[in-house]
Amino acid sequence: MCNANIWATSTAPVPVDEPDRIADHTGLYPPKLGTVIRIMDIPPETGESETPRTSSAASAESFFPDLHRRRADTTRHPRMHITDTVDYAIILFGQMYAVMEDGEALMKAGDVLVQRGTNHAWSNRSDQICRVAFILVDGSR
């Protein structure tokens, strides 16, 4: 898994001349009242066994130790997680399944998913990398 954080804002409304703060950004979540945009290359989950899926989940947690800030039901997929954010996910190339609490949807290049704090995961069942742009906006419950 490859992760590139691109930009972060630290407040809303954001001053249009706010300096770039991405070098200070860590973890999955955007700053309080802020946003973060990241591009991720998500590798295939090879095979059908649980081992590659579990290994892929460990890789995600190495990038984002705060991934499981909220306890999620991982019975549908080991990377199921819940965030207190509104997320815009844009598939740039490749394909991947958005796994939700109820059901899943195959997403391909150009598809967009708006994810609003629900239990979800991403599952690349193809044989190629899937590149996704994620824009996370701090939210509240």
C-alpha positions as CSV (number, residue, x, y, z in Angstrom):
1,M,0.0,0.0,0.0
2,C,1.3,3.4,-0.9
3,N,0.1,6.6,0.7
4,A,0.8,10.2,-0.3
5,N,-0.7,13.0,1.8
6,I,-1.2,16.0,-0.5
7,W,-2.7,18.9,1.5
8,A,-4.3,19.6,4.8
9,T,-6.3,22.5,6.1
10,S,-6.7,23.3,9.8
11,T,-9.9,25.3,10.1
12,A,-13.2,26.2,8.5
13,P,-13.7,28.4,6.8
14,V,-10.1,28.1,5.7
15,P,-8.1,31.3,4.8
16,V,-7.3,31.0,1.1
17,D,-3.7,31.9,1.8
18,E,-3.2,29.4,4.6
19,P,0.3,27.8,4.3
20,D,0.7,24.1,3.4
21,R,0.6,22.1,6.7
22,I,0.8,18.6,5.3
23,A,4.4,18.0,6.5
24,D,3.0,18.1,10.1
25,H,0.1,15.8,9.4
26,T,0.0,12.3,10.9
27,G,-2.6,9.6,11.0
28,L,-5.8,9.0,9.2
29,Y,-8.0,11.9,10.4
30,P,-8.0,15.5,9.3
31,P,-7.2,18.2,11.8
32,K,-10.2,19.3,13.9
33,L,-12.4,21.5,11.7
34,G,-10.0,20.8,8.8
35,T,-9.5,18.6,5.8
36,V,-6.9,16.3,4.3
37,I,-6.5,15.0,0.8
38,R,-4.4,11.9,0.1
39,I,-3.8,9.6,-2.8
40,M,-3.5,5.9,-2.1
41,D,-2.4,2.9,-4.2
42,I,-4.2,-0.1,-2.8
43,P,-2.8,-3.4,-3.8
44,P,-4.8,-6.5,-4.7
45,E,-6.0,-8.9,-2.1
46,T,-4.4,-11.9,-3.6
47,G,-6.3,-15.2,-3.3
48,E,-9.4,-16.0,-1.3
49,S,-7.7,-17.0,1.9
50,E,-8.0,-14.9,5.0
51,T,-4.2,-14.5,5.3
52,P,-3.7,-11.9,2.5
53,R,-6.8,-9.9,3.7
54,T,-5.4,-9.9,7.3
55,S,-1.9,-9.0,6.0
56,S,-3.5,-6.1,4.0
57,A,-5.3,-5.0,7.2
58,A,-2.0,-4.9,9.1
59,S,-0.5,-2.8,6.3
60,A,-3.3,-0.3,6.6
61,E,-2.8,0.0,10.3
62,S,0.9,0.6,9.8
63,F,0.0,3.7,7.8
64,F,-2.8,4.8,10.1
65,P,-2.4,3.7,13.8
66,D,-5.5,5.7,14.6
67,L,-7.6,3.7,12.0
68,H,-9.7,2.0,14.7
69,R,-10.3,5.1,16.9
70,R,-14.0,4.0,16.8
71,R,-14.7,0.3,17.3
72,A,-16.0,-1.3,14.0
73,D,-17.6,-4.6,13.2
74,T,-14.9,-6.4,11.2
75,T,-16.9,-9.5,10.4
76,R,-17.5,-8.5,6.8
77,H,-13.9,-7.5,6.1
78,P,-10.8,-7.1,8.4
79,R,-10.3,-3.4,7.4
80,M,-13.8,-2.3,8.3
81,H,-13.6,1.0,10.1
82,I,-15.7,4.0,11.2
83,T,-14.5,7.6,11.0
84,D,-16.0,10.8,12.3
85,T,-15.5,12.4,8.9
86,V,-17.3,13.0,5.6
87,D,-15.1,11.3,2.9
88,Y,-15.1,11.8,-0.8
89,A,-13.4,8.8,-2.5
90,I,-12.6,9.1,-6.2
91,I,-11.3,6.1,-8.1
92,L,-8.5,7.4,-10.3
93,F,-7.6,4.1,-12.0
94,G,-8.2,0.4,-11.3
95,Q,-11.2,-1.0,-9.5
96,M,-12.2,-1.8,-6.0
97,Y,-15.2,-2.8,-3.9
98,A,-16.7,-0.4,-1.4
99,V,-17.7,-2.8,1.4
100,M,-20.5,-1.3,3.5
101,E,-22.5,-2.6,6.5
102,D,-25.2,-3.7,4.1
103,G,-23.9,-4.7,0.7
104,E,-21.0,-3.6,-1.5
105,A,-20.4,-1.9,-4.8
106,L,-17.8,-2.3,-7.4
107,M,-16.2,1.1,-8.1
108,K,-14.2,1.8,-11.3
109,A,-12.1,4.7,-12.6
110,G,-14.1,7.9,-12.4
111,D,-16.6,6.6,-9.8
112,V,-17.1,8.7,-6.6
113,L,-18.4,7.6,-3.2
114,V,-19.4,10.0,-0.5
115,Q,-18.9,8.1,2.8
116,R,-20.5,9.7,5.9
117,G,-19.1,8.0,9.0
118,T,-20.5,4.5,8.4
119,N,-18.8,1.2,9.0
120,H,-16.9,0.5,5.7
121,A,-13.9,-1.0,4.0
122,W,-12.1,-1.1,0.7
123,S,-11.4,-4.4,-1.0
124,N,-9.3,-4.7,-4.1
125,R,-10.2,-8.1,-5.6
126,S,-8.6,-7.4,-9.0
127,D,-5.0,-8.3,-10.0
128,Q,-3.9,-4.6,-10.3
129,I,-3.2,-1.7,-8.1
130,C,-6.2,0.7,-7.5
131,R,-5.4,4.4,-7.1
132,V,-7.9,6.3,-5.0
133,A,-8.0,10.0,-4.0
134,F,-9.6,10.5,-0.6
135,I,-10.7,13.9,0.7
136,L,-11.6,13.7,4.4
137,V,-13.5,16.5,6.0
138,D,-13.7,16.6,9.8
139,G,-17.2,15.8,11.0
140,S,-19.2,15.4,14.2
141,R,-21.9,13.1,15.5
